[in-house]
Amino acid sequence: MKNEILHCGKILIEKKLTLAFAESATAGYLTAQFSLVPHAGEFLKGGLACYDAELKKSLLNVPQGLIDAFTPESMEVTIAMCRGLTQLIPADIHIAVTGLTCPGGSETNDKPVGTIFISALLRGEKLFYGHFCFQGSEEEIISQTASQTAHLLLNEFQKIKDE
C-alpha cells in the first residue's frame, strides 16, 4: 500500500473524519486502497463505482445538461458527482473522480488519455479539486490517481485546524 494513503488514514482517524468516494475512472480502486489502511472502519464510509454516465445521472443526480455540455469526464461532472454523493453516503469528506484511463472516451487533443479530474468536499464545502494528466498504462494512471488523491488530502489536512 502506498505510504500517502496509509498516512491519510492515520490522520483521518486522528481527526475523527470520515470519507466516502464516488469513482468513475478508478472504478472502486480508491475505496479498495483506503480500505487496506489498518482500522479503516474508523474513517471509511464506502464508495460508489459509477463508471457509466447513466449511473452518474441516476445515482448521483448529475444533470444530463452537464454531461452533454462538458462530457462525462470533466471537472464540472466530477463536482456534481461529489455533491450528489453527499446525499447518499453520510461522511465528513466526499471525493469524486472522473477521467480517461484508456482510449474510447471523450478524449481530445486538449483532454488526452491520462486526464483525471478530482473533486472533494469537506462537510459540504469545497475542499479541493484538480485536473491532472498522467502518463502510462491504464493501471499506472489509476495508481497515480490514488497517489495524487492522497497527496491532495494530506495538503488539505495541514489547513484543517484540530477540533
C-alpha positions in Angstrom: 0.0 0.0 0.0 1.2 3.5 -0.7 2.6 5.5 2.2 0.4 8.5 1.3 -2.8 6.5 1.7 -1.6 5.0 4.9 -0.7 8.4 6.3 -4.1 9.8 5.2 -5.8 7.0 7.0 -3.9 7.8 10.2 -4.8 11.5 10.0 -8.5 10.7 9.2 -8.6 8.6 12.4 -6.7 11.2 14.5 -9.0 14.0 13.3 -12.1 11.7 13.6 -13.0 12.5 10.0 -15.0 10.1 7.7 -14.5 9.6 4.0 -16.6 8.4 1.0 -15.9 8.1 -2.7 -17.8 8.4 -6.0 -15.5 6.8 -8.6 -15.7 6.7 -12.3 -12.3 6.3 -13.9 -10.9 4.5 -10.9 -13.9 2.1 -10.6 -13.5 1.5 -6.9 -9.7 1.4 -6.7 -9.6 4.4 -4.3 -12.1 2.8 -1.9 -10.2 -0.5 -2.1 -6.9 1.1 -1.4 -8.2 3.1 1.5 -9.9 0.0 2.9 -6.4 -1.6 3.4 -5.4 1.0 6.0 -5.4 -0.5 9.5 -8.6 0.4 11.3 -10.2 1.7 8.0 -13.6 1.1 9.5 -13.0 4.1 11.7 -12.9 6.5 8.8 -14.1 4.8 5.5 -17.8 5.0 5.0 -17.8 3.5 1.5 -17.8 4.2 -2.2 -19.8 4.0 -5.4 -18.3 3.0 -8.7 -20.2 4.9 -11.3 -18.3 4.1 -14.5 -21.3 4.6 -16.8 -22.7 8.1 -17.4 -26.2 6.7 -16.7 -25.3 5.9 -13.2 -23.8 9.3 -12.7 -27.2 10.6 -13.6 -29.5 8.1 -11.8 -27.5 7.6 -8.6 -25.6 10.9 -8.2 -28.2 13.2 -9.8 -25.7 14.6 -12.3 -27.7 16.7 -14.7 -27.8 15.4 -18.3 -27.1 19.0 -19.4 -23.7 18.9 -17.6 -22.8 15.7 -19.3 -23.9 17.0 -22.7 -22.1 20.3 -22.3 -18.8 19.0 -20.7 -18.7 15.2 -21.3 -18.9 12.6 -18.5 -15.2 13.0 -17.9 -14.9 16.7 -16.8 -14.4 18.8 -13.8 -18.0 20.0 -13.9 -19.3 16.5 -13.8 -16.9 15.5 -11.1 -18.0 18.3 -8.9 -21.7 17.3 -9.5 -20.8 13.7 -8.6 -19.2 14.9 -5.4 -22.3 16.9 -4.5 -24.6 14.0 -5.3 -22.5 11.7 -3.1 -23.2 13.9 -0.1 -26.9 12.9 -0.4 -26.1 9.2 -0.5 -23.3 8.5 2.0 -23.0 10.5 5.2 -19.3 11.4 5.6 -17.2 14.4 6.5 -15.2 14.2 3.3 -16.7 13.3 -0.1 -14.3 12.7 -3.1 -15.3 12.1 -6.7 -13.0 11.1 -9.6 -13.6 11.0 -13.4 -11.2 10.8 -16.2 -9.8 9.0 -19.2 -7.6 6.0 -18.3 -7.8 4.4 -21.8 -8.9 5.3 -25.4 -12.5 5.3 -26.3 -14.0 8.0 -24.1 -14.2 11.7 -24.7 -10.5 12.3 -25.3 -9.4 15.2 -27.4 -6.1 16.9 -28.0 -6.9 19.1 -25.0 -8.1 16.2 -22.9 -5.9 13.2 -23.8 -5.9 9.7 -22.2 -4.4 10.1 -18.8 -6.6 13.2 -18.0 -8.1 12.9 -14.5 -10.4 15.2 -12.5 -10.6 15.0 -8.7 -13.1 16.9 -6.6 -13.6 16.8 -2.8 -15.9 18.4 -0.3 -15.4 18.8 3.5 -18.7 18.9 5.2 -20.3 20.2 2.0 -17.8 23.0 1.4 -15.2 22.9 -1.3 -12.0 21.3 0.0 -10.0 20.9 -3.2 -10.3 20.0 -6.9 -7.7 19.3 -9.5 -7.2 18.5 -13.2 -4.2 16.2 -13.9 -2.7 14.5 -16.8 -0.9 11.2 -16.0 1.2 9.0 -18.3 1.4 5.3 -18.6 -0.9 2.2 -18.8 -4.4 2.2 -17.5 -3.3 0.6 -14.3 -0.5 3.2 -13.9 -2.9 6.1 -14.5 -5.3 4.7 -11.8 -2.4 4.2 -9.4 -1.1 7.7 -10.0 -4.7 9.0 -9.4 -4.8 7.3 -6.0 -1.4 8.7 -5.0 -2.5 12.2 -6.2 -5.8 12.0 -4.3 -3.9 11.1 -1.1 -1.3 13.8 -1.7 -4.1 16.4 -2.1 -5.8 15.2 1.1 -2.5 15.4 3.0 -2.0 19.0 1.8 -5.5 19.9 2.9 -5.2 18.2 6.3 -2.4 20.7 7.1 -5.1 23.5 6.7 -7.7 21.9 8.9 -7.4 23.0 12.5 -7.7 20.5 15.2 -11.2 20.3 16.6 
